[in-house]
Amino acid sequence: MKNILVTGGCGFIGSNFVHYLYDKYPDYRIFVLDILTYAGNPENLADIEAKEMNVPEGEGRYVFVKGDVSDEDMLNELFEKNKFAYVYHFAAESHVDRSFFNFSNFVQTNIEGALLLAMMVQRYGGTMVQISTDEVYGSIPEERGFVKEDAPFYPANPYASSKAAADMLLQSYMNTSKVSLRIVRATNNYGPYQYPEKLIPLAITNLLEGKKIPLHGSGEHLRQWLHVRDFCAAIDLVSLKGEENGIYNVAGEHESNIDVLRLVAQYLGKNLEENLDRVSDRPNPDMRYAIDSAKLEALGWKRKYSFRKELPNVIEWYRTNEDWWKKLKRKKEYSMHYELQSKAKFY
């Protein structure tokens, strides 16, 4: 069996990717490394754990390791013992609002963690795939069209800055060492298991609870929405067929935030305007994300999920999994986050 490491595998995209690998590759033994912060939820992988319960010792295909990607001693022991063929680095602090209040966590996980993992791959072999974001490019004016992988960085918030810094460090690693690295920069993901502080699951769950949806500014911010399963397929393809030390954009379909909320409200039979809580916009907000994924498409990737066709299925997932998200919204980390938001000057 090939040993595979997925950091942040109990988070939204990470857990979906673990499911993807587990179902597709019976010869992969998947190690999930997660420190289980507020967004790391073991229940996201409960079905896999259940399948593994009766597997004889040493023959299992799933191993959970609780740990921090910035813990060098732990990483050394883990890599030396298991010799990973692929390392998929999802572990990250990823919510923009939180980055305004506690940037140090973003530096430790997003920058230091990425650098340490690259050092481990250089030391013990394998290929690392860094999960990055289109936010490193900043807001793209309409006259610039869609940007490619060599576009300059203009991160507009602490979260995006931390991811840009990690990408730059890893790119320097690509140029100065023999480490095998790939970087994928994705647009906004949507799908099951997404923590309910993000736009789509927050809108769905708030409307189901009879609560209003907070909306930044005008809501005309354009995002490219990408189903998490399409992103999983892209990551897998890049790791297997991508060029050595290559960088790949993974793009979704354009929809404004207000139009996304309108679609959610319409499906749930709600009047959007009556259920909006309009709040001040973030400082220096990104109004338009627009990346070009032609390089990835040349490898054979294409989106399978249409946003407007798939959104109702995502809404139904949250409607039929109320126990999953209600537990998360009851946690103090969730309520503390929104208390901070209400006190911030830009809200």
C-alpha positions in Angstrom: 0.0 0.0 0.0 1.0 3.6 -0.6 1.0 5.8 2.5 -0.7 9.1 2.0 -0.8 12.1 4.4 -3.7 14.5 4.4 -3.3 17.5 6.8 -6.4 19.2 8.0 -8.3 16.1 6.9 -11.2 16.7 9.4 -12.0 20.1 7.8 -14.4 20.8 5.0 -12.3 20.3 1.9 -9.9 17.9 3.6 -12.6 15.5 4.7 -14.2 15.5 1.3 -10.8 14.7 -0.2 -10.2 11.9 2.2 -13.6 10.4 1.1 -12.5 10.8 -2.5 -9.2 9.0 -2.0 -10.7 6.3 0.2 -13.3 5.4 -2.4 -11.1 5.7 -5.4 -7.8 4.1 -4.3 -8.0 0.8 -2.4 -4.2 0.7 -2.3 -3.9 4.0 -0.4 -3.5 4.0 3.4 -4.6 7.5 4.3 -3.1 9.2 7.4 -5.2 12.2 8.5 -3.2 14.8 10.6 -5.5 17.3 12.3 -5.2 19.3 15.5 -9.0 19.6 15.7 -9.5 23.3 16.0 -13.0 24.6 15.9 -13.4 23.7 12.2 -11.8 20.3 12.5 -14.7 17.9 13.0 -14.1 14.1 13.4 -17.7 13.5 12.6 -16.9 14.4 9.0 -15.0 11.1 8.7 -17.2 9.0 11.0 -18.4 6.7 8.2 -14.8 5.8 7.2 -13.9 5.1 10.9 -17.0 2.8 11.1 -15.8 0.9 8.0 -12.4 0.5 9.6 -13.6 -0.8 13.0 -13.6 -4.5 12.0 -10.4 -4.4 9.8 -7.6 -6.6 11.2 -4.8 -4.7 12.8 -2.2 -3.5 10.3 -4.5 -3.9 7.4 -6.6 -0.7 7.8 -6.6 2.0 5.2 -7.3 5.0 7.5 -5.2 6.3 10.4 -6.0 9.4 12.4 -3.2 11.4 14.0 -4.0 14.3 16.3 -1.2 16.9 15.9 0.0 20.3 14.8 1.6 20.9 11.4 4.0 23.3 13.1 5.3 20.6 15.4 8.6 19.6 13.9 9.5 16.8 16.2 6.1 15.1 15.6 6.4 15.5 11.9 9.9 14.1 11.8 8.7 10.9 13.6 5.6 10.6 11.5 7.4 11.0 8.2 10.4 8.8 9.1 8.1 6.0 10.1 5.7 6.1 7.2 7.5 7.4 4.1 4.6 9.1 2.5 4.2 9.0 -1.3 2.0 12.1 -1.3 1.4 14.8 1.2 -1.7 16.9 0.7 -1.6 20.1 2.8 -5.1 21.3 3.6 -4.5 22.4 7.2 -5.1 26.1 7.4 -6.8 28.9 9.2 -9.1 30.0 6.4 -11.8 32.4 7.5 -11.1 36.0 6.5 -13.1 37.5 9.3 -11.1 35.6 11.9 -7.8 36.7 10.4 -8.5 40.3 11.3 -8.7 39.4 15.0 -6.0 36.7 15.4 -3.4 36.8 12.7 -0.8 34.9 14.7 -2.7 31.7 14.3 -2.7 32.2 10.5 1.1 32.8 10.4 1.8 29.6 12.5 -0.5 27.3 10.6 -0.5 28.7 7.1 3.1 29.8 6.7 5.2 27.9 9.2 3.2 24.7 8.8 3.6 24.7 5.0 7.3 25.3 5.2 7.9 22.5 7.7 6.0 20.1 5.6 8.1 21.0 2.6 11.2 20.4 4.7 9.8 16.9 5.6 9.2 16.1 2.0 12.7 17.2 1.1 14.1 15.0 3.9 12.0 11.9 3.5 10.8 12.0 -0.2 7.4 12.0 -1.8 5.4 14.8 -3.4 3.7 17.6 -1.6 0.6 19.4 -2.9 -0.1 22.8 -1.3 -3.7 23.8 -1.2 -3.8 27.5 -1.8 -6.4 30.0 -2.9 -7.3 32.5 -5.6 -7.4 35.2 -2.9 -3.6 35.6 -3.3 -4.2 37.4 -6.6 -6.6 39.9 -4.9 -9.5 41.6 -6.6 -9.3 41.4 -10.4 -10.9 44.3 -12.3 -13.2 43.3 -15.1 -10.9 44.8 -17.7 -8.1 42.3 -16.7 -10.3 39.4 -17.6 -9.2 36.1 -16.0 -5.6 35.8 -14.5 -3.2 32.9 -15.0 -0.9 31.3 -12.5 1.9 33.8 -13.1 -0.2 36.9 -12.2 1.2 39.1 -9.4 0.0 38.8 -5.8 -2.2 41.5 -4.3 -3.6 39.9 -1.1 -6.1 42.2 0.5 -6.5 40.7 4.0 -4.4 38.8 6.6 -5.7 35.4 5.6 -4.8 35.9 1.9 -1.5 37.4 2.9 -0.6 34.3 4.9 -1.4 32.0 2.0 0.6 34.3 -0.4 3.5 34.1 1.9 3.4 30.4 2.0 3.2 30.1 -1.7 6.2 32.4 -2.1 8.2 30.3 0.3 7.3 27.1 -1.4 8.1 28.6 -4.8 11.5 29.5 -3.6 11.8 25.9 -2.3 11.0 24.7 -5.8 13.8 26.8 -7.3 16.5 26.0 -4.7 16.0 22.3 -3.8 15.0 19.0 -5.2 11.8 18.8 -3.3 8.8 17.7 -5.3 6.0 20.3 -4.9 2.8 21.3 -6.6 0.5 24.3 -5.8 -3.2 24.4 -6.5 -5.1 27.7 -6.2 -8.9 27.2 -6.0 -11.9 29.5 -6.0 -14.6 29.4 -3.4 -15.6 25.8 -2.7 -19.1 24.7 -1.7 -20.6 21.3 -0.7 -21.3 19.1 2.3 -19.4 19.3 5.6 -18.6 23.0 5.2 -18.3 24.8 8.5 -21.4 27.0 9.0 -19.6 30.3 9.2 -19.0 30.4 5.5 -21.5 32.1 3.2 -23.6 29.2 1.8 -23.9 27.0 4.8 -24.4 30.1 7.0 -27.3 31.2 4.8 -28.9 27.8 4.6 -28.7 27.1 8.3 -29.7 30.5 9.4 -32.8 30.4 7.2 -33.7 26.9 8.5 -33.4 28.3 12.1 -35.5 31.4 11.3 -32.5 33.7 11.6 -31.3 36.5 9.4 -28.3 36.2 7.1 -25.5 38.8 7.6 -24.4 40.3 4.3 -21.3 42.4 3.8 -21.8 45.7 1.9 -23.8 45.5 -1.3 -23.3 41.8 -1.8 -22.2 42.4 -5.4 -18.9 40.8 -4.7 -18.2 38.2 -7.5 -16.9 34.8 -6.7 -16.2 31.7 -8.7 -18.1 28.8 -7.1 -16.5 25.4 -7.3 -18.0 22.2 -6.0 -15.7 20.5 -3.6 -15.8 17.2 -5.5 -14.6 19.0 -8.6 -11.8 20.4 -6.6 -10.9 17.0 -5.2 -10.6 15.6 -8.7 -8.4 18.5 -9.7 -6.0 18.0 -6.7 -5.7 14.3 -7.5 -5.0 15.0 -11.2 -2.3 17.6 -10.4 -0.6 15.2 -8.0 -0.5 12.4 -10.6 -0.1 14.2 -13.9 0.9 17.8 -13.0 4.3 19.1 -14.0 7.1 18.9 -11.5 6.8 22.0 -9.2 3.8 23.2 -11.2 1.2 25.7 -10.2 -2.5 25.3 -11.2 -5.6 27.4 -10.9 -8.9 25.6 -10.3 -11.8 27.8 -11.3 -15.5 27.7 -10.6 -18.5 29.6 -12.0 -19.2 33.3 -11.4 -22.0 34.3 -9.1 -22.4 37.4 -6.9 -22.8 36.9 -3.1 -26.3 38.5 -3.3 -27.4 36.2 -6.1 -26.2 33.1 -4.2 -28.3 34.2 -1.2 -31.2 34.8 -3.5 -31.0 31.3 -4.9 -30.8 29.8 -1.4 -33.8 31.8 -0.1 -35.8 31.0 -3.2 -35.2 27.3 -2.8 -36.2 27.4 0.9 -39.3 29.5 0.1 -38.1 32.6 1.9 -38.2 36.3 1.0 -34.5 37.3 0.9 -34.9 41.0 1.7 -36.9 40.2 4.8 -34.1 37.8 6.0 -31.0 40.0 5.4 -29.0 41.7 8.0 -26.9 44.1 6.0 -23.6 44.9 7.7 -20.6 47.1 6.9 -18.2 45.7 4.4 -14.7 44.4 5.2 -11.8 46.8 4.9 -10.5 46.9 1.3 -12.9 44.2 0.1 -12.1 42.1 -2.9 -15.0 42.7 -5.4 -14.1 40.2 -8.1 -12.1 37.0 -8.1 -11.4 35.7 -11.6 -8.9 33.0 -12.4 -8.1 31.1 -15.5 -7.8 27.3 -15.2 -6.8 26.5 -18.8 -3.5 25.0 -17.7 -5.4 22.5 -15.5 -7.9 21.8 -18.2 -5.1 20.9 -20.6 -4.4 18.0 -18.2 -7.9 16.7 -18.8 -9.8 18.3 -15.9 -13.2 19.9 -16.3 -16.0 20.7 -14.0 -18.7 18.1 -13.6 -21.0 20.1 -11.3 -23.0 23.1 -12.4 -23.5 25.6 -9.5 -27.1 26.4 -10.1 -28.0 22.7 -10.7 -26.1 21.4 -7.7 -26.9 24.1 -5.1 -30.3 22.5 -4.4 -28.6 19.2 -3.6 -26.2 21.0 -1.2 -29.2 22.8 0.5 -30.9 19.4 0.9 -27.7 18.0 2.5 -27.8 20.6 5.2 -31.5 20.2 5.7 -31.2 16.4 6.2 -28.1 16.7 8.4 -29.3 19.2 11.0 -27.7 17.4 13.9 -24.3 17.8 12.3 -24.4 21.6 11.9 -26.5 22.4 15.0 -23.8 20.8 17.2 -21.2 23.1 15.6 -23.3 26.3 16.0 -23.9 25.5 19.7 -20.1 25.5 20.4 -18.6 28.5 22.2 -16.0 29.0 19.5 -18.8 29.7 17.0 -20.7 32.1 19.3 -17.5 33.9 20.3 -16.6 34.5 16.7 -19.9 36.3 16.0 -19.6 38.2 19.2 -16.2 39.5 17.9 -17.8 40.4 14.6 -20.5 42.5 16.2 -17.9 44.5 18.1 -15.6 45.1 15.1 -15.5 48.6 13.7 -16.1 47.4 10.2 -19.4 45.6 11.1 
